[in-house]
Structures are given as C-alpha cells and as structure tokens.
Amino acid sequence: MIAERLRGWFENRLPLSDTHTLNQGNIYIVPTKAGFAFALTLVLMLIASINYQLNLGYLLTFLLAGSALVSMHLTHGTLRGLTLRAKPPGAVFLGESAEVEVVLTNPRAARHGIGLAVSRARPLSFAWCDVPAQGSAVARVRFATSRRGLMRVPTLMCETRFPLGLFRAWTVWRPAAQVLVYPKPEDPPVPLPSTQAVPGSSSASRAAAGAEFDGVRSYRRGDAMRRVVWKKAARTGELVSRDTSESANRELWLDFDGAALTDAEARLSRLAAWTLAAEHTGLAFGLRIPGVELPPAQGDMQRRAALEALALWQ
C-alpha cells in the first residue's frame, strides 16, 4: 500500500507530454536479482582467490567484474537518446482493451530488447521491440478501460535489461493522449423503437429500370458501403447507393426518455446498442439525450457522432 502511494505521488509529479526524450535525468538503473547473484558470486570467487593465492582466480574475478561494468554502461545506453511518441488511440467501448501506439525513434546505433508496459499493471505485460540504427519502431501497448468518456492513457514504463540481464534500466512516462470510451452496448439488445414517417415524404418508391432494388441515388459521403450498388459502379464507374422506400421515407429517433430504464448508465448502454443496430439496418436515425439532439442521418459518420455524444454526456 505504501509503495503504491509513493508510486502514485511520483507519477503525478511527472509532466504530461506525448513526446518523451530519454536522457541522463529520466533513466533509472539498478541491478536485477541475477545481478545481485552475480555480485555475490564474484565476492566468493575473490575470497577463494585470496585464501588460496590463485592468480588465475584473480584474473577471472576481475575480468567478470569488468564485464559487468561494461554491461551496466550498455544497459543504460540502450535507452539513452531514444525519443518516444504516443499516437492518439482509437475509440473503444467500455470494457474493451484500448491500444496506444508508441513510436520509438533512434538517432544512433541499433537498440535491442526494449519493452513498454502500463506502469501500474500487475503483472507487467511488456510489448517488446528492437529499434534499428537511425530508424524507428512501433510498440503497441494495450490497457483496460474503466469508465465512459475521455480517459487518459495510463502512465507507461519503458524498460530494458540488454545485454546480459544483470541490470535493469527504465523510465516512467505520462502521455497526454486520451482515448474516447463509448458506453458498453446492452447485451442482449432490445428491439429498436418504431420508425416514423418523414414529414412531406412520398410513400411511392422509385423503380430503377432493369435493377433489382426499389431505387438508387447518387452516392453521398457517409453512406454505408453495403448500400453501394457495386454492379452499377463496376459497369458505369459511377457510385450510387440503394434508396429503398423504407429507408428513404422513414426515420428513427433514439430517445433517452424512451429507453425505459431507471439508471442513466443503463439507458446510455441501451442507446448505444440501438445506435449500432440502426446503423446496421441502414435506417436514418436521430438521437435525443438531455442537452443534445442529433438530426436524423445515415451512415458511419452518424454512428460515430451518436456514440461520441453518448460517451461525453454528463
């Protein structure tokens, strides 16, 4: 408990930044368990060499000690000079694991055995990578989502034990990037509310000569890919979308008050499930929640706008 509090106090003092350059001031290094065992072995070898006056024992002891010192220098140098840059993670649903991509840029010789992990995760789950000379590499770190809305990427740890595993060098970094967490969709979802006729619309469907659909119209940005008439696109090179009488003349309203649940988070989960179902069926749908109203529309952009509104609602 005390160690966790000290770790939290230390991490809260670190600045928020999506770029982290490693230098003498932010890299820490200590011996590992193998390093302490190696040091104890050297002490025993030195005592035995002194006791029995073994010149070759002295030679071997100090040769191994020198190798350990060189290893310490190489372990620290593996991290020194690297630049870490976090890319903004994509949106996820509550309960899913989010993923942040970290680009490691190396201005000097190749670096090996570098791992990144969430600092407070137990057990630590490292994403390992090697960084080529004067190049870059990408490490993908996954972390759990605990709440709806904007969630800051947790504090990350970058570590190496290269080359011999006798020393552990690490740095701690607080990225400023945030991940958008949508409400967890209700499972199993309840049926969608009833659709409503669009005011002033005609119920008559338009027939497309020789086509197998009720009608078509020019492609609009945001139309679902499954509504594109690919046969016509392949034949004429023109993108058109299906325009059935149902989707053209009816719309759906997803209403916070119509979710019929007492808990606000449960209502948001139901609205998230309805949003996914409405987008899947290709219906034009709008969203009403206290303080926010999205007019009816179709496609992936409408789905993302609705889920973002649900995620950020307070």
C-alpha positions as CSV (number, residue, x, y, z in Angstrom):
1,M,0.0,0.0,0.0
2,I,2.8,2.4,0.9
3,A,4.7,1.5,-2.2
4,E,1.6,2.2,-4.4
5,R,1.1,5.6,-2.7
6,L,4.7,6.5,-3.3
7,R,4.5,5.4,-6.9
8,G,1.3,7.4,-7.4
9,W,2.9,10.5,-5.8
10,F,6.0,10.2,-8.1
11,E,3.9,9.7,-11.2
12,N,1.7,12.6,-10.5
13,R,4.7,14.9,-10.4
14,L,5.7,13.9,-14.0
15,P,4.7,16.3,-16.8
16,L,2.1,15.3,-19.4
17,S,3.5,15.0,-22.8
18,D,3.0,12.9,-25.9
19,T,6.7,13.1,-26.7
20,H,9.4,11.8,-24.2
21,T,13.1,12.0,-24.9
22,L,15.3,9.8,-22.7
23,N,18.4,11.3,-21.2
24,Q,20.6,11.1,-18.0
25,G,17.9,12.8,-16.0
26,N,15.0,10.4,-16.5
27,I,16.6,7.0,-16.8
28,Y,17.0,4.9,-13.7
29,I,19.1,1.8,-13.4
30,V,19.5,-0.9,-10.6
31,P,20.9,-4.4,-10.5
32,T,18.4,-7.3,-11.1
33,K,18.2,-10.4,-9.0
34,A,20.6,-12.1,-11.4
35,G,22.9,-9.1,-11.0
36,F,22.9,-9.4,-7.2
37,A,23.6,-13.2,-7.5
38,F,26.4,-12.4,-9.9
39,A,27.9,-9.9,-7.5
40,L,27.8,-12.5,-4.6
41,T,29.5,-15.0,-6.9
42,L,32.3,-12.5,-7.6
43,V,32.7,-11.9,-3.9
44,L,33.0,-15.6,-3.2
45,M,35.5,-16.0,-6.1
46,L,37.6,-13.1,-4.7
47,I,37.6,-14.6,-1.2
48,A,38.6,-18.0,-2.6
49,S,41.4,-16.5,-4.7
50,I,42.8,-14.6,-1.7
51,N,42.6,-17.7,0.5
52,Y,44.4,-20.0,-1.9
53,Q,46.5,-17.3,-3.7
54,L,45.1,-18.2,-7.1
55,N,46.4,-15.8,-9.7
56,L,44.1,-17.2,-12.3
57,G,41.3,-16.8,-9.9
58,Y,42.1,-13.1,-9.5
59,L,42.2,-12.8,-13.3
60,L,38.8,-14.4,-13.8
61,T,37.2,-12.5,-11.0
62,F,38.3,-9.1,-12.2
63,L,37.6,-10.0,-15.8
64,L,34.0,-10.9,-14.9
65,A,33.7,-7.7,-12.8
66,G,34.9,-5.6,-15.7
67,S,32.3,-7.3,-18.0
68,A,29.6,-6.5,-15.5
69,L,30.6,-2.8,-15.5
70,V,30.6,-2.7,-19.3
71,S,27.1,-4.4,-19.2
72,M,25.8,-1.7,-16.9
73,H,27.0,1.0,-19.4
74,L,25.4,-0.8,-22.3
75,T,22.1,-1.3,-20.5
76,H,21.9,2.4,-19.7
77,G,23.0,3.4,-23.2
78,T,20.2,1.2,-24.8
79,L,17.6,3.7,-23.6
80,R,19.7,6.9,-23.6
81,G,18.9,9.1,-26.6
82,L,15.6,7.4,-27.6
83,T,12.5,9.5,-28.3
84,L,9.1,8.1,-27.5
85,R,6.0,9.5,-29.2
86,A,2.4,8.4,-28.5
87,K,-0.2,8.3,-31.2
88,P,-3.8,9.1,-30.2
89,P,-5.6,5.8,-29.6
90,G,-8.9,4.9,-31.4
91,A,-12.2,4.9,-29.6
92,V,-13.4,1.7,-27.9
93,F,-16.4,0.5,-26.0
94,L,-16.3,0.3,-22.2
95,G,-14.9,-3.0,-21.1
96,E,-12.7,-3.4,-24.2
97,S,-9.0,-3.0,-24.2
98,A,-7.7,0.2,-25.8
99,E,-4.4,0.2,-27.6
100,V,-1.8,3.0,-27.8
101,E,0.9,3.0,-30.5
102,V,4.3,4.3,-29.3
103,V,6.8,5.2,-32.0
104,L,10.4,4.8,-30.8
105,T,12.9,6.9,-32.8
106,N,16.6,6.1,-32.6
107,P,19.3,8.6,-33.7
108,R,22.2,6.3,-33.2
109,A,23.2,2.6,-33.3
110,A,20.7,-0.2,-33.1
111,R,18.9,-0.8,-29.8
112,H,17.7,-4.3,-28.7
113,G,15.3,-5.7,-26.1
114,I,13.2,-2.6,-25.3
115,G,9.8,-3.2,-23.7
116,L,6.9,-0.9,-22.9
117,A,4.1,-1.6,-20.5
118,V,1.5,0.1,-18.3
119,S,3.4,1.2,-15.2
120,R,0.8,0.1,-12.6
121,A,-0.4,-3.1,-14.3
122,R,0.2,-6.3,-12.3
123,P,1.6,-8.4,-13.7
124,L,3.5,-6.2,-16.1
125,S,2.8,-7.2,-19.7
126,F,5.6,-5.8,-21.9
127,A,5.4,-5.1,-25.7
128,W,9.0,-5.8,-26.8
129,C,10.7,-4.4,-29.9
130,D,14.1,-3.7,-31.4
131,V,14.9,-0.3,-32.9
132,P,17.2,-0.2,-36.0
133,A,20.1,2.2,-36.3
134,Q,18.9,5.7,-37.2
135,G,15.4,4.4,-37.6
136,S,12.2,3.8,-35.7
137,A,10.0,1.0,-34.4
138,V,6.4,0.8,-33.1
139,A,5.3,-0.8,-29.9
140,R,1.6,-1.4,-29.2
141,V,0.6,-1.2,-25.5
142,R,-2.9,-2.4,-24.5
143,F,-4.7,-1.3,-21.4
144,A,-8.1,-1.8,-19.8
145,T,-10.9,0.8,-19.9
146,S,-12.6,1.6,-16.6
147,R,-15.1,4.3,-17.3
148,R,-17.1,6.0,-20.0
149,G,-15.9,9.3,-21.6
150,L,-12.4,10.7,-22.2
151,M,-9.9,8.5,-20.5
152,R,-6.2,9.5,-20.3
153,V,-3.7,6.9,-21.5
154,P,-2.2,5.5,-18.3
155,T,1.4,6.1,-17.2
156,L,3.8,3.9,-19.3
157,M,7.1,2.3,-18.4
158,C,10.0,1.7,-20.9
159,E,12.5,-0.9,-19.8
160,T,15.5,-2.9,-21.0
161,R,17.8,-5.5,-19.5
162,F,20.0,-5.8,-22.5
163,P,22.6,-7.3,-23.0
164,L,23.2,-9.7,-20.0
165,G,20.2,-9.1,-17.8
166,L,22.4,-8.1,-14.8
167,F,21.0,-4.5,-14.7
168,R,17.5,-3.1,-15.3
169,A,17.2,0.4,-16.8
170,W,13.8,2.0,-17.1
171,T,12.0,5.3,-17.4
172,V,8.4,6.4,-16.5
173,W,6.3,8.5,-18.9
174,R,2.9,10.1,-18.6
175,P,1.4,10.6,-22.1
176,A,-1.1,13.4,-22.6
177,A,-3.1,11.4,-25.2
178,Q,-6.7,10.4,-24.3
179,V,-8.9,7.7,-25.5
180,L,-12.7,8.1,-26.1
181,V,-14.6,5.3,-24.4
182,Y,-18.2,4.6,-25.6
183,P,-20.8,3.2,-23.3
184,K,-20.9,-0.6,-23.3
185,P,-23.8,-1.7,-25.6
186,E,-26.6,-3.5,-23.9
187,D,-26.4,-7.3,-24.3
188,P,-28.7,-8.7,-25.5
189,P,-30.2,-5.6,-27.1
190,V,-33.9,-4.9,-27.0
191,P,-35.8,-4.3,-30.3
192,L,-35.5,-0.9,-31.9
193,P,-38.3,1.7,-31.3
194,S,-40.8,2.1,-34.1
195,T,-39.8,4.3,-37.0
196,Q,-41.7,7.4,-38.0
197,A,-42.7,8.6,-41.5
198,V,-40.6,11.6,-42.7
199,P,-42.8,14.6,-42.9
200,G,-43.6,15.6,-46.5
201,S,-42.1,12.4,-48.0
202,S,-43.7,10.4,-50.7
203,S,-44.5,6.7,-50.0
204,A,-44.1,5.8,-53.6
205,S,-40.9,4.0,-54.4
206,R,-38.9,4.8,-57.5
207,A,-38.3,1.9,-59.8
208,A,-34.9,1.6,-61.5
209,A,-35.3,0.0,-64.9
210,G,-33.7,-3.3,-65.0
211,A,-32.4,-3.0,-61.4
212,E,-33.1,-5.4,-58.5
213,F,-33.6,-2.6,-56.0
214,D,-36.5,-0.2,-55.3
215,G,-34.4,2.8,-56.3
216,V,-31.0,4.3,-56.4
217,R,-29.5,7.7,-55.9
218,S,-26.1,9.3,-56.1
219,Y,-23.6,8.3,-53.5
220,R,-23.4,10.6,-50.5
221,R,-20.4,10.9,-48.2
222,G,-21.2,8.8,-45.1
223,D,-23.4,6.2,-46.9
224,A,-22.7,2.7,-45.6
225,M,-20.6,0.6,-48.0
226,R,-23.2,-2.2,-48.1
227,R,-25.7,0.2,-49.6
228,V,-23.5,1.0,-52.6
229,V,-24.6,-0.7,-55.9
230,W,-21.3,-2.3,-56.8
231,K,-22.7,-3.9,-60.0
232,K,-23.6,-0.5,-61.4
233,A,-20.3,1.0,-60.2
234,A,-18.4,-1.7,-62.0
235,R,-20.4,-1.3,-65.2
236,T,-20.5,2.6,-65.4
237,G,-17.9,3.7,-63.0
238,E,-20.5,5.8,-61.1
239,L,-21.0,5.4,-57.4
240,V,-24.7,5.1,-56.5
241,S,-26.4,3.9,-53.3
242,R,-29.6,1.9,-52.7
243,D,-32.6,4.2,-51.9
244,T,-35.4,1.8,-50.8
245,S,-38.8,3.2,-49.9
246,E,-38.3,2.3,-46.3
247,S,-35.0,4.0,-45.8
248,A,-36.0,7.0,-47.9
249,N,-39.3,7.7,-46.3
250,R,-38.9,6.6,-42.7
251,E,-36.7,7.7,-39.8
252,L,-35.9,6.5,-36.3
253,W,-35.5,8.6,-33.2
254,L,-33.4,7.2,-30.3
255,D,-34.7,9.0,-27.2
256,F,-33.1,9.0,-23.8
257,D,-36.6,9.1,-22.2
258,G,-37.7,6.2,-24.4
259,A,-35.1,3.9,-23.1
260,A,-37.5,2.9,-20.2
261,L,-34.8,2.3,-17.6
262,T,-34.2,3.9,-14.2
263,D,-30.3,4.0,-14.3
264,A,-28.8,6.7,-16.5
265,E,-25.8,4.5,-17.5
266,A,-28.1,1.6,-18.4
267,R,-30.1,4.0,-20.6
268,L,-26.8,5.0,-22.4
269,S,-25.9,1.4,-22.9
270,R,-29.3,0.7,-24.5
271,L,-29.0,3.8,-26.7
272,A,-25.5,2.6,-27.8
273,A,-26.9,-0.8,-28.7
274,W,-29.8,0.9,-30.6
275,T,-27.3,3.1,-32.5
276,L,-25.3,0.1,-33.7
277,A,-28.5,-1.8,-34.7
278,A,-29.9,1.3,-36.6
279,E,-26.7,1.8,-38.5
280,H,-26.5,-1.9,-39.3
281,T,-30.0,-1.9,-40.8
282,G,-29.3,1.3,-42.8
283,L,-32.1,3.4,-41.3
284,A,-31.9,7.1,-40.9
285,F,-31.9,7.8,-37.1
286,G,-31.6,10.7,-34.8
287,L,-30.5,10.9,-31.2
288,R,-32.1,12.8,-28.3
289,I,-30.4,13.0,-24.9
290,P,-30.7,15.8,-22.4
291,G,-28.9,18.8,-23.8
292,V,-28.0,17.1,-27.1
293,E,-30.0,16.4,-30.3
294,L,-28.6,14.9,-33.4
295,P,-30.9,15.2,-36.5
296,P,-31.6,12.0,-38.4
297,A,-29.0,10.8,-40.8
298,Q,-27.4,7.6,-42.1
299,G,-24.0,6.0,-42.3
300,D,-20.9,5.6,-40.3
301,M,-20.4,9.3,-39.5
302,Q,-23.8,9.4,-37.9
303,R,-23.0,6.3,-35.8
304,R,-19.7,7.8,-34.6
305,A,-21.4,11.2,-33.8
306,A,-24.1,9.4,-31.8
307,L,-21.7,7.2,-29.9
308,E,-19.4,10.2,-29.1
309,A,-22.4,12.2,-27.8
310,L,-23.3,9.2,-25.5
311,A,-19.7,8.8,-24.3
312,L,-19.3,12.5,-23.4
313,W,-22.8,13.0,-21.9
314,Q,-22.7,14.2,-18.3
